[in-house]
Amino acid sequence: ELRGVTFRYPGAEDDTLRDLNMKIKQGEKIAIVGFNGAGKTTLVKLLMRLYDPCSGGILLNGKDIREYNLESYRSSFGVVFQDYKQFALTVAENVLGRPMREGDDKIVEDCLRRAGIWDKISALPAGIYMTREFDDDGLILSGGESQKLAIASVYARNSTVVILDEPSSALDPIAEHEMYKQMYLACEGKTMIFISHRLSSAVDADRIFLIEDGRIKESGSHSELMSMNGSYAEMFKAQAESYTDA
């Protein structure tokens, strides 16, 4: 729960988020949408405690998140940020976020399959390293492939909350649709919070929050927001027309 959360970056003249109030239930699928610069990514970073609010509070089960052990609190999240980077380690270690252990092969394969990148990885030499910092033959992935690898790493973590910050920005609409389909299946019973610039991905969310100028302007399901015929409906129709024209 967010109660009156306001946040301003050091040195900034204006608040990025202003008096945000929001409740998210366990197991809900939540979409955060809005124009660039609206404060969507900042909201996610506050939930992760990468920053603390300047005023107001964020609560988990009625308890201020600043009262939890930081490492324990963050371990409950599986996160993919826009600027996801690979480490100069093996593909498996990038997926797991740790060294390989006995029996991990099947886990890694399952995660890569569900993320839609197993065919690419399985055709490469076993144990291949990511990047070419330490290996001239290191694997370099495209933007879309990198995002799929990031999704695989979320599958590998037993987190109760999954946060996805523009996870499909480098994917085409068909690949994006398949990714969200797999994510909904994989996150059954988990809380899922995702930011997306393509509103088509928000259609199946339990609730959608439209943030504008640092405030929640509209909230509700897709059908509820469309019936309001407000900002969300206007944005959705504009994007739909772009796809139709294409």
C-alpha positions in Angstrom: 0.0 0.0 0.0 1.2 3.5 -0.8 -0.1 6.3 1.4 0.4 9.8 0.3 3.8 9.0 -1.4 5.7 12.0 -2.7 9.2 11.8 -4.2 11.6 14.4 -5.6 15.0 13.6 -7.0 17.9 15.5 -5.3 18.5 18.8 -7.1 15.2 18.7 -9.0 12.8 21.6 -8.9 9.6 19.5 -9.1 8.2 16.4 -7.5 8.4 13.3 -9.7 5.5 11.6 -7.8 2.9 13.6 -5.9 0.6 12.2 -3.1 0.2 8.7 -4.5 -2.3 6.5 -2.9 -2.5 2.9 -4.1 -3.4 -0.6 -2.7 -2.2 -3.8 -4.4 -3.5 -7.2 -3.2 -1.5 -10.4 -3.2 -1.9 -12.2 -6.5 -3.1 -9.2 -8.5 -1.8 -8.4 -12.0 -1.3 -4.6 -12.1 -0.4 -2.5 -15.1 1.2 0.9 -14.7 0.8 3.1 -17.8 1.3 6.7 -18.8 3.5 8.9 -21.0 7.3 9.0 -20.7 8.4 11.0 -17.7 5.1 10.4 -15.8 7.0 8.7 -12.9 6.3 5.1 -13.6 9.8 3.8 -13.2 10.3 5.9 -10.1 7.3 4.2 -8.6 8.9 0.8 -9.2 12.2 1.9 -7.6 10.4 3.1 -4.6 8.6 -0.2 -4.2 12.0 -1.9 -4.4 13.4 0.5 -1.8 16.1 1.8 -4.2 14.8 5.1 -2.9 12.6 6.1 0.0 9.7 8.5 -0.3 10.3 12.2 0.6 6.9 12.1 2.4 4.2 9.5 2.9 4.9 5.8 3.3 4.9 2.4 1.6 3.5 -0.5 3.6 3.7 -4.3 3.2 1.0 -6.2 5.2 0.4 -3.0 7.1 4.0 -2.5 8.1 6.3 0.2 6.8 8.8 -1.4 4.4 11.6 0.6 6.1 11.1 -1.7 9.1 11.9 -4.9 7.2 15.4 -6.2 6.7 16.5 -4.7 3.4 18.1 -7.8 1.9 15.1 -10.0 3.0 12.6 -7.5 1.6 14.3 -7.1 -1.8 14.7 -10.9 -2.1 10.9 -11.2 -2.4 11.0 -9.4 -5.8 11.9 -10.7 -9.2 12.6 -7.6 -11.3 13.4 -6.8 -14.9 14.4 -3.1 -15.5 14.6 -1.3 -18.8 18.4 -1.2 -18.6 18.9 -4.9 -18.0 22.5 -5.9 -18.5 24.2 -9.3 -18.9 27.2 -10.2 -16.8 30.4 -11.7 -18.2 29.4 -15.1 -17.0 27.8 -18.2 -18.6 24.2 -18.0 -19.9 23.1 -20.3 -17.0 24.7 -18.1 -14.4 23.0 -15.0 -15.8 19.7 -16.8 -15.6 20.2 -18.1 -12.1 22.0 -15.1 -10.7 24.5 -17.5 -9.0 27.0 -20.3 -9.8 25.5 -23.5 -11.2 24.6 -26.4 -8.8 23.8 -30.0 -9.4 20.4 -30.3 -11.0 20.3 -26.7 -12.3 20.5 -27.8 -16.0 16.8 -28.6 -16.1 15.8 -25.4 -14.3 17.8 -23.3 -16.7 16.4 -25.1 -19.7 12.8 -24.7 -18.5 13.3 -21.0 -17.9 14.9 -20.4 -21.3 12.1 -22.4 -23.0 9.3 -20.4 -21.3 11.1 -17.2 -22.2 11.2 -18.2 -25.8 15.0 -18.2 -26.3 15.9 -21.9 -25.7 16.3 -22.6 -29.5 18.9 -19.9 -29.8 20.8 -20.9 -26.7 20.7 -24.7 -27.2 22.3 -24.3 -30.6 25.4 -22.7 -29.0 28.4 -24.4 -27.3 27.8 -25.5 -23.8 28.9 -23.1 -21.1 29.3 -20.2 -23.5 30.0 -16.8 -21.8 28.0 -13.7 -22.2 29.6 -10.5 -23.6 33.2 -10.3 -25.0 34.9 -8.6 -22.1 36.9 -11.8 -21.3 36.1 -14.1 -24.2 36.4 -13.0 -27.9 33.8 -15.7 -28.7 31.3 -14.4 -26.1 27.6 -14.3 -26.9 26.1 -11.0 -28.0 22.3 -10.9 -28.0 20.0 -8.6 -29.8 17.8 -6.2 -27.7 14.8 -8.6 -27.9 16.9 -11.6 -27.1 18.4 -9.8 -24.1 14.9 -9.1 -22.8 13.9 -12.7 -23.1 17.0 -13.7 -21.2 16.0 -11.2 -18.5 12.5 -12.8 -18.4 14.2 -16.2 -18.0 16.0 -14.9 -14.9 12.7 -13.9 -13.4 11.3 -17.4 -13.9 14.3 -18.8 -12.1 13.7 -16.9 -8.9 11.1 -18.0 -6.4 9.8 -14.5 -5.7 6.4 -13.5 -4.5 6.3 -10.3 -6.5 7.3 -9.9 -10.1 8.1 -6.4 -11.4 8.6 -5.8 -15.1 9.6 -2.3 -16.3 9.0 -2.1 -20.1 9.9 -5.8 -20.5 8.7 -5.9 -24.2 10.1 -2.6 -25.6 12.4 -4.5 -28.0 9.9 -7.1 -29.0 7.4 -7.1 -31.9 3.7 -7.2 -31.0 3.4 -10.9 -31.7 6.4 -11.8 -29.5 5.1 -9.4 -26.9 1.7 -11.1 -26.8 3.3 -14.5 -26.3 5.6 -13.2 -23.6 2.7 -11.8 -21.6 0.8 -15.0 -22.1 3.7 -17.0 -20.6 4.3 -14.5 -17.8 0.7 -14.7 -16.7 0.9 -18.5 -16.5 4.3 -18.4 -14.7 3.1 -15.7 -12.2 -0.1 -17.5 -11.2 -0.6 -16.8 -7.5 2.1 -14.1 -7.5 1.7 -10.4 -7.5 2.7 -9.0 -10.9 3.4 -5.3 -11.5 4.3 -4.3 -15.0 5.0 -1.0 -16.8 4.3 -1.0 -20.5 4.2 1.7 -23.2 1.9 -0.6 -25.4 -1.5 -0.5 -23.8 -2.5 -3.7 -25.5 -0.5 -5.6 -22.9 -2.6 -4.0 -20.1 -5.9 -5.4 -21.4 -5.8 -8.6 -19.3 -4.5 -6.9 -16.1 -6.7 -7.0 -13.0 -6.3 -3.3 -12.6 -4.6 -0.5 -14.5 -3.2 2.7 -13.0 -2.7 5.6 -15.4 -0.1 8.0 -14.0 0.1 11.5 -15.3 2.4 14.3 -14.0 3.3 12.2 -11.0 -0.3 11.5 -9.9 -2.7 8.6 -10.4 -5.2 10.1 -12.9 -7.3 7.0 -13.6 -7.5 3.5 -12.3 -9.6 0.4 -13.0 -9.9 -2.6 -15.3 -9.5 -2.1 -19.1 -13.2 -2.3 -19.7 -13.9 0.2 -16.8 -11.3 2.7 -18.1 -12.6 2.4 -21.7 -16.1 3.1 -20.6 -14.9 6.2 -18.8 -13.7 7.5 -22.2 -10.9 9.4 -20.5 -7.2 9.6 -21.0 -6.6 5.9 -21.0 -9.3 5.3 -23.6 -7.9 8.1 -25.8 -4.4 6.6 -25.6 -5.6 3.1 -26.3 -7.6 4.1 -29.3 -4.7 6.1 -30.7 -2.4 3.1 -30.4 -5.0 0.8 -32.0 -5.4 3.1 -34.9 -1.6 3.0 -35.5 -1.6 -0.8 -35.6 -4.7 -0.7 -38.0 -3.0 1.8 -40.3 0.2 -0.3 -40.4 
